[in-house]
Amino acid sequence: MTVDARLFSLVVPVMNEEEVLADTYATLQEILQTIDMPYEVIVVDNGSTDRSPEIMRSLCQSDSRWKYIRLSRNFGYQNSITAGMCAAAGDAIMVIDCDLQDPPELIPEFIAKWREGNDVVYGVRSHRTGESLLRIFPTMMAMRVISWMSDDVKLPLHSSDFRLISRRVRDAYQDLPETTRYVRGLIHWLGFRQVGVPYVRRGRLKGESKVNWRYLVDFTFNAISNFSVRPMRMFSIFGASILTLTGVLAVVYAALSFFLSPPPGLTTVLILLLANLGLTSLGFGVVGEYIGKIYMESKRRPLWLVDYSVNIAPPTVTRQPASEVHAPDSVAIRRAA
């Protein structure tokens, strides 16, 4: 049997997962030993407050193929998997959540798709089991809204962060200057040869999910504002429509007041004023989302800070100076050098 000498890197984001870490280690070890290539597992701890750091230090001491990066605080799920991908040394880099709701037994299939020449192999959730409808329905609706709203690049419906990318995709992703990241969207934006793998997402066996309503709302707004200006365009179209209808209504009222006595309409006026106030506030809120994102991007803060690491050097990410981000010629010269 020929063993592929290329390295496979598996990135596992973690936050307060002490209940599942031992099972995750045993399950992944059993599967990774069947892939016929050397591997490393990079666990990125997003500021856990339970015993996850102690458990991971112990696992890393017993197996040097397992590596641990502890961030100084919770920098968000998107930045934690970015840190893991940037630290990975593999020719193929894959992300899987610690709870293993995304089936790890598909890892060999993802690798096979990569060996066929695909640079991005992403999971597509065809069905979800073991979760309540109150959790599944809002998540599925959020994915549909994100996919419908995206106009910079059309995002595949129900795709997930359960994915494998080639080394050159990782290098291209690492050069992107965004501070507020939507990883799956950015990777689809990069292009290259991509293929989806349908799978069934299952429920948790242990522990509690870290995804709540607040996270889902923030995630949806972040994804939409990263890849679409459609919300602002919709308000522009709506405003133009209201202005047109108002002009027609003014003509109608003028005609009625000339030929007939003006109809009573104080209630109608008040309702229209309140509706206008509400829509104006909502429009300012949408614009504020984009202005806020510009404000966050202008700070150029690092995506994460590392507290310490085990069996691996702390990851770094290339950040372009603000002057280069807005100067296409400078970027082209830097990349060509």
Secondary structure, 3 states (H helix, E strand, C coil): CCCCCCCEEEEEEECCCCCCHHHHHHHHHHHHCCCCCCEEEEEEECCCCCCHHHHHHHHHHHCCCEEEEEECCCCCHHHHHHHHHHHCCCCEEEECCCCCCCCHHHHHHHHHHHHCCCCEEEEEEEEECCCCHHHHHHHHHHHHHHHHHCCCCCCCCCEEEEEEEEHHHHHHHHCCCCCCCCHHHHHHHHCCCEEEEEEEECCCCCCCCCCCHHHHHHHHHHHHHHHCCHHHHHHHHHHHHHHHHHHHHHHHHHHHHHHCCCCCCHHHHHHHHHHHHHHHHHHHHHHHHHHHHHHHHHHCCCCCCEEEEECCCCCCCCCCCHHHHCCHHHHHHHHHC
